[in-house]
Structures are given as structure tokens and as C-alpha cells.
Amino acid sequence: MKPSPIVPTVDFEQDGVQHGFLRLPWSRDESAWGNLMIPIAVIRNGRGPTALLTGANHGDEYEGPIALVDLARTVTRNDVRGRVIIVPFMNYPAFRAARRVSPIDGGNLNRLFPGRPDGTVSEKIADFFQRTLLPMADFVLDLHSGGRTLDFLPFAACHALEDKAQEARAIAARDAFSAPYAMTMLEIDAGGMYDTAAEALGKVFVTTEIGGGGTSTGRTVAIARRGVRNFLIHAGILDGVAEHHASIELDMPSADCFTFSESEGLLEPAVDLGAPVREGDVIARIHPIDRLGAEPRDYRAKLGGILVARHFPGLVGIGDSVAVVAVAS
């Protein structure tokens, strides 16, 4: 396979604190011999485990970038044993544009793994993570929230895995993050995801969904900051004592957790995040907006549990995710 066109301006084997870039050649109207410069920090202090920390895999999610920018600014060589690799804006073009996907090529980075070294800009980024960064890592933390279209209860998550020893390590790292909720997560389609790529390489992988609506809050940023620190302490990389808060354990046991819209119109939430629901309860209504006098369409929970995610904008389209229910573990 061709080598990656991305050139790091940092030395991953050098001790100390380095702030640099992943330089990706990007020729365009505005810059014929230009580059896309993706910020990266590497903090290394001798031998030990490596943690790869990422945010803005989707560009309209902000708790991760805030927490990781702060960490990159404040952590010192003497704080760590081993190595921390920080990429706060994984899909940098999408982050700069405040969009979920890249404005350059429309790429949803979290659906493009393993990527291609000779593909689109987004595929080249995925390829570099797949073949260069992930192999270095022992622990991988990818911080997400709901972006502009979803809102979540704040949870850290891992996945059910065939390798139960690997799954147990992921659960331990997820619980160490110490978010208000701890989720065993079911993906709609895991193909092409960063999560799947990291897990296939045997890494201890944890992700999050912390808030949403295309913004952040003081509470959600505090959860991310604390969780990142706790994760690194758990990995044996960062000195200090973890700030532990008990998490409510949740599970997504089947596709019945998801409710998708089969109509379009004005969304009326019938249940708030965190509220208990019973099977058959109305969790949302969609009112038609092309004429008056028509009845709204009710959407009902397919199983009992609590509402962990909801569609955020007031208008909803056919196929949109309306709500997600999880059950107590």
C-alpha cells in the first residue's frame, strides 16, 4: 500500500512536550501548493503505555475539543509516564466549518475507516489514524457529543465485543472515566467507524456522548475534563488521584432502542432526557406542517427504560433519529 501523504511535524519517540501539526498536502484554488494543518500534541516521558485522545471526529461537537485543548496546554512531561497523543480536532475541516462532515469532500470521518492514502482528504486522514496513530496506542478515547441534531444524557460508552477480555478492559476504562452514565452501546451501523478500527486492533477503546445541540455547557465540559484526566490515571499514564463519581449503568440491548421518523414536520417531545418510559409510551409527536387540521403522528417506545437521546432541532425529516431509549443494566 502507498505511504500516507500526511507528514507529522512532531517526533512521536522524543521525550518532552511537542505542539505541531499533521501536514496534509491540499491543493486548491486558494493555495496551489497548500496544506491542511491538523494540530497535534505529543507528551512523552520515557517508556510506558500510550493514550490516543481525540475530539471533533464530527466537527460540530465541542466538549472533547475544549477538554483536549486544555489538556494539551497544561500537561507537562513530568505529569506523565509513557506517552499521550492529543488530536483535539480530528476532522479539522469539519470543525472549522462547524459541520458534522467535511466541507471539502462531504466525508463523515467516522464512517470512512480504514481510509485510503490515495483517496479524498477525509479518507487520507482516516488512513493516517488507521496505519500510524492507532498502532502506537494502548488506550484510545474518542470524545463525542450530539452535534447540532441530537442531544444526549452524558455518558461514557464501550461496546460488547467477541473478545471478552478486551471488553472487560474497555468496561474498566469506561467506568474510570466516571461520567454520570455508563453505557454498553449498540451502533446502528458499525462499519467504517473509528471505534471498530480501534477495537479490531485490540485497543482499549472508550467513546462518549456528552450533551449536544451544537454547543456545550459548563456541566458537560466539566464532565469531559474530569473524564479525560480519570482515563489517563486509569491507564497508568497520568499522576494523581482520580475524581470518581458513581455512574448509572445502562445498556442498549437491541435495535428496539431506536425510534426513527417515518414522517416530517414539527417535533413535539413528549418525554425529557433522563425520564423513565414504559413500553408503548408516547415519546414524541410529529405534527404535519403542510396543512392545518391533520392529526399528529405518535411515536411510542418499543421497550421500557429511560430516554437517553432525542432529536434536537424543532423540525424533523423522514428517517431522522427521533429518540433513543436505554435500559438499566
N, C-alpha and C positions, 0 to 999 in steps of 0.2 A: 504494500500500500504506500501511496505517496506520503512524504513527510508533511506535517502540518505547516501551513504558511504563517502561523502565529509565532512571533518571536517574543519571549519574555525579556523584560529589561531588568529582572531580578535573578539572583542566583539562589536556587532552592536549597543548595547544600552549604551556603555561607551562614555562619553564626551572626547574630545581631538582628536589628530591625531594618527592614528594607521596604520602601514605598516606591512602587514603579508601575509598569503597565504590561498588559498583554497587547503587543502591537500587531494588528492585523491589516495587511495591505488592503486598501479600499479605494479604487479609482472611481471617480465620479465627476460630474460637471464642475463642482466647486473646487476640486483638488485632484488633478490628473494623476499625480503620484502620491496621493494621500494615504492616510492610515486611520483605522479605528483604534483608539487608545483606551483600553479597558483597564481601569485602576485595579491594582492588586497590592496586597501587603503580605510579607513573609516575616514571621518572627521565629527565630531558631536559636536553641540553646543546647547544643550537644545532642547526644543520642536520646531517643525516646519516641513515643508514638507521635503520629501526625494527625491533626484535625483539619479538615477542609470545611470552611464555613462560607455559605453563600446566601445572598439575598437577591431580590429582583429578578429571579428566574422568569417571573412575569413582571413587567415594568410598572404596573400600577399598584404595587404592594409595598408598603413603606416601613413597617415595623422592623423588618430584617435589615434593610439598608441603614436605618438610624442606629440600631444596636451595633452593627458591624463597623460603621464609620467611627463610632465612638470607641469601640474596642481597638481598632487599628491606630487611633490617635493616642491612646493612653497606655496600652500594654507595653512592657519593656522586656528586654532579653532575660533579665533576672527573674521575671514573673513566671517564666515557663521552663518546662523540661521537655525537650523534643521540639516539635515544630507546629506552628499554626499558619495556615494559608487562608487568607481572607479575600474574598471577591464580593464586595457588597452589592455590585450591580452586574449580575451575571449576564442578563440580556441588556447590555448597556444602551443600544439604540432605542429599545422599547422604554427603558427607564427615562431616558432624556425626553422622550415624546409623551410620557405619562400614559402609555398604552400597554395593554396586555401583551401584544405581539409586536414584532419589529416593524417599524415603518419602512425599512429598507427593502425587505423581501416578504413581509407578511408572515414571517416564521414564528410559530409558537415553540420556543426553545424547549419547553418541557414535553414536547411530543416529537422531537427530532433526533433522539439518540438511537444509534451511536454516532450519527453525523457523518460528514464526508469532508476530507481535506480539500477536495476539488469542487465542493458544492456551493450553495449560497452562503452569504455571510453568517446566517444563523446556523447552518449545518457545519461550517468551519469552527464556530465556537463550540458546538456540541462535540465535535471530533476532538478538539484540544482537551476538553474536560475528560472525555472517554479514554483517550490514549495517553495523556500526560498527567493530568491532575489527580484523577481518581485512583490510578495505580499507586500514587505516593501515599494515599490516605489510609489510616486505620479507622477513623471516625469521620462521618460526614453528617453535617447539619445543614439542611436547606430550609430557610425560613420563608414561609408563605403567609398571606392573609387573603381575604376575599376579593381584593381588587374593587373595581368600580361596580361590578354586577352582583356580588354576593356579600353577605355578612355572616360571620361565624361566632359561635361561642369560642373563647380562646382555648385551644387545645394543642398539645404535642401529640404526635402520632407515629406509629410504625405499622408494619403490615404483617399479616400472617404469612409465614414462609415455610417452604418444604423442609429446609434445614432448621430444625427446632433449636439447636444450639445457637445458631446465628440469630434466630428470632428472640431467644431469651436474652442475648446480649443487647439487641435493639430495644427490647422492652425495658431493660435496666437503664439504658441511656435515656430513653423517653421519660421514664419516671424520675430520673435525676434532673431533667430539665425543670420539672416541678411547675408545670402550667396548671391553671385551675382545673382543667380536664385532661385526661389521658385516653387517647383513642386508639383502638385497633381498627385501622382504616380500610375500607373497601373502595377501590378505584372503579370508575365507570369503564375505563379502558386503560390498562397499564402499559400498553405498547408504546414504545418510543419515549418513555418517561425517564428522567434523570434518576428517580427513585429506583426504577427497575434496573438501570445500568449499574448503579452503585451496589445494589443487593446481589446482582449476578456476579459481581467481582468479590463477593464475600465481605463487604464492608459493613460496619455497624452504622446503619442509616436511620436518621430521625428527621421528620419534617414537622411542620406546624401549620395551623390555620389560626391566626390571631387577629380577630376583628375583620374589617373590610370597609366597603363603601368608598374605596378610592382615597382613603385618608388614614390617619392614625389618631390615637388619643393618648393622654398621659398614662392611663392604666395599661393599654396594650403595649406601649413602648417599654414600660417598666417590666412587664411580663417577659418581653423579648430580651431585654438587657440582663435580667436575673437569670433567665433560662440559658443564655449563651455562656455566662460565667459558670453556672452549675454544670453544664455539659462538659466544659473543659476541665473542671475539677474532677468530675466523674472519670474522664478519660485519662487522668493522671498527668495532665499537661500543665494545668494552672495551679499555683499555690493558693491556699486559703481554705475556708470552711464554707461549704455550700449553704445557701439560704433555702431551706426546704419548706415547702408548703404542700399539704396533702392534696392530692389530685383525685377527682371523681372519675372512676374508670368507666369508659363507655366502649361499646362495640357496634360495628356496622355489620350485621351477620349476613345480609343478603341484599339483592337489588331492590327489595321492598322498602329499603330506607329512603329511596329517592322518589320524588314526585316531580314529573315533568309536565309542562304545559302543553295541552292539545288545542289551545285557542289563544287568541291575542286580545289585549285590551288593558283595562285599568286594574291593577292588582290591589286587592284588599287583604292584608294579612289578618288571619283570624286567631293566630297564636303567636306570642312573642318568643324570642330566643330564650332558651332555658326552661320554658314552661313544659309541664307534663302533658302528654297527649295519649289518648287511648285509640286503639284500632277503630277506624270508622269515624273518628272526629274530623270535622271540617278544619283544615289548617290554612286554607286560603280560598278566596273567591276571585274570579276574574270577570269583570263587568265589560260587556261589549261597548265599543265607543263609536261604532259606525251608525247607530240609530238608538233612539230612546224607546223605552217600554219593554225591552227584552230582558229576560231573567239572567242573572249572573250564573256562571258555572262554578259549582263547588268542587274543590279538590280535597280528598279525605286521606287521612293517614292509613297506610296499609299494615302498620304494626304499631304497638304501643311503645312508648319511650319518652324521650324529651326532644324538643326541636333544637337542633344544633346548627342549622344553616338555613338561610332564606334568601330569596331573590331581593336585591336591594332597590333598584330603580322602581318608580311607581308604575311604569308601563312594562308589559311583558309580551314576549313574542312566542309563537309556536315553537315548541322544542326546548324552551328555556327551563332551567332548573328552578322550580318554584320553592321547594323546601326539602330538607333532609332531616330524618328522624334517626336517632341512635338509641340503643338500649343500654341499661346499666349492666356492667359485666358481673 
